[in-house]
Amino acid sequence: MKISLLFALSLLALLFTGCDLFSSSDDDKASSGGTEIVSESPPEQQTTPDKVTAEEPAEPLPATVTLSAFSDFSCTDAWTGRDGALGLAANSGSGTCQTAFQGVSSKYRVRITVQTEFDGRPYYVLSVNGSTIDSGRYPLSSELACDCPLDDWRSVCPDKKVEIDAGEHHISKGDIIKFYGQEDWECTDHGAYAKWHEISFEPVK
């Protein structure tokens, strides 16, 4: 009987101890699993606007350079004043004019202002330091060409100023600019004398 009672008490003690163990374990689980871990987000960083870097002002382009046929070039003897332009004397064949460029070294669009005639298409060459940058023939001033009346050509088919675009080129100070002109006789007893006015150098980016 004593043994049975002792056994019963031991069994009860074991049951209570087991309940404590289980409840403790469950509580731990509930405690760890049920606790919400809140991670504090770092305070919002105040963003400062990027520094505005001021762009350096672009270098201004140099001024346009215009070289006059009459005053800025040294020409061979064949050249003379003709109808307000510089042209070749009749039957002189050809001639050249040259000068040293005194503008700022830069890239330029080069234009030749010529004076066209109805009775010929003179041949021209523009060179820099001996290298040709443009060449060709003048256009005619009138579609009448040799049919233009000689006694009234000034009013019927007058000379016309025309700009010839010689393209974009890098020109340096001191470069030798040379213009070559050759007269052209398309109408047997009269022709065109490579008349011209100036060469302009307009700076480009």
HUMO-V710116 format. One record per residue. RES is the residue in one small letter. SS is DSSP state (helix for helix, strand for strand, loop for the rest). Layout:
res = {RES/RES}
ss = {SS/SS}
This chain:
res = {m/k/i/s/l/l/f/a/l/s/l/l/a/l/l/f/t/g/c/d/l/f/s/s/s/d/d/d/k/a/s/s/g/g/t/e/i/v/s/e/s/p/p/e/q/q/t/t/p/d/k/v/t/a/e/e/p/a/e/p/l/p/a/t/v/t/l/s/a/f/s/d/f/s/c/t/d/a/w/t/g/r/d/g/a/l/g/l/a/a/n/s/g/s/g/t/c/q/t/a/f/q/g/v/s/s/k/y/r/v/r/i/t/v/q/t/e/f/d/g/r/p/y/y/v/l/s/v/n/g/s/t/i/d/s/g/r/y/p/l/s/s/e/l/a/c/d/c/p/l/d/d/w/r/s/v/c/p/d/k/k/v/e/i/d/a/g/e/h/h/i/s/k/g/d/i/i/k/f/y/g/q/e/d/w/e/c/t/d/h/g/a/y/a/k/w/h/e/i/s/f/e/p/v/k}
ss = {loop/helix/helix/helix/helix/helix/helix/helix/helix/helix/helix/helix/helix/helix/helix/helix/helix/helix/helix/helix/helix/helix/helix/helix/helix/helix/helix/helix/helix/helix/helix/helix/helix/helix/loop/loop/loop/loop/loop/loop/loop/loop/loop/loop/loop/loop/loop/loop/loop/loop/loop/loop/loop/loop/loop/loop/loop/loop/loop/loop/loop/loop/loop/loop/strand/strand/strand/strand/loop/loop/loop/loop/loop/strand/strand/loop/loop/loop/strand/strand/strand/strand/loop/loop/strand/strand/strand/strand/loop/loop/loop/loop/loop/strand/strand/strand/strand/strand/strand/strand/loop/loop/loop/loop/loop/strand/strand/strand/strand/strand/strand/strand/strand/strand/strand/strand/strand/loop/loop/strand/loop/loop/strand/strand/strand/strand/strand/strand/loop/loop/strand/strand/strand/strand/strand/strand/strand/loop/loop/loop/loop/loop/loop/loop/helix/helix/helix/loop/loop/helix/helix/helix/helix/helix/helix/helix/loop/loop/loop/strand/strand/strand/strand/strand/strand/strand/strand/strand/strand/strand/strand/loop/loop/loop/loop/strand/strand/strand/strand/strand/strand/strand/loop/strand/loop/loop/loop/loop/loop/loop/loop/strand/loop/loop/loop/strand/strand/strand/strand/strand/strand/strand/strand/loop/loop}
